[in-house]
Amino acid sequence: MFELMIEDGRVAASNEVIRVVEGERVRLRWLANSEISIHLHGYDIEALLAPDLPTEWNFIANVTGRFPVEVHDSGASGHAAHDHHHSD
C-alpha cells in the first residue's frame, strides 16, 4: 500500500510518482490537509479529497510503469503539479 500525503496543495516529493507492475494489486491511501482534486495519470482515476478524511483507491495494475500524481488547484484553473513519466 502507498500512503500519500498532500499538504498545502502539494504532493510530498517522495509520493510524486507511483511505480507499479502489471497484474499487481495497487492500494493507494490518500490524506490531504485541505480539499483538493487529484488525478493519477495513466489510469485516469480522479478524486476530490476532503480535509483530514482518508480516501483509498484499490485496483489491479493493467500496465507496468511510473505514473505521476497530479494535484489540481481546487478553487482555480491550472495545475499545482503536472509531470509526465509513464514507463521505465
Rosetta blueprint (number, residue, H / E / L):
1 M L
2 F E
3 E E
4 L E
5 M E
6 I E
7 E E
8 D L
9 G L
10 R E
11 V E
12 A L
13 A H
14 S H
15 N H
16 E L
17 V E
18 I E
19 R E
20 V E
21 V L
22 E L
23 G L
24 E L
25 R E
26 V E
27 R E
28 L E
29 R E
30 W E
31 L E
32 A E
33 N L
34 S L
35 E L
36 I E
37 S E
38 I E
39 H E
40 L E
41 H L
42 G L
43 Y L
44 D L
45 I E
46 E E
47 A E
48 L E
49 L E
50 A L
51 P E
52 D L
53 L L
54 P L
55 T E
56 E E
57 W E
58 N E
59 F E
60 I E
61 A L
62 N L
63 V L
64 T L
65 G E
66 R E
67 F E
68 P E
69 V E
70 E E
71 V E
72 H E
73 D L
74 S L
75 G L
76 A L
77 S L
78 G L
79 H E
80 A E
81 A E
82 H L
83 D L
84 H L
85 H L
86 H L
87 S L
88 D L
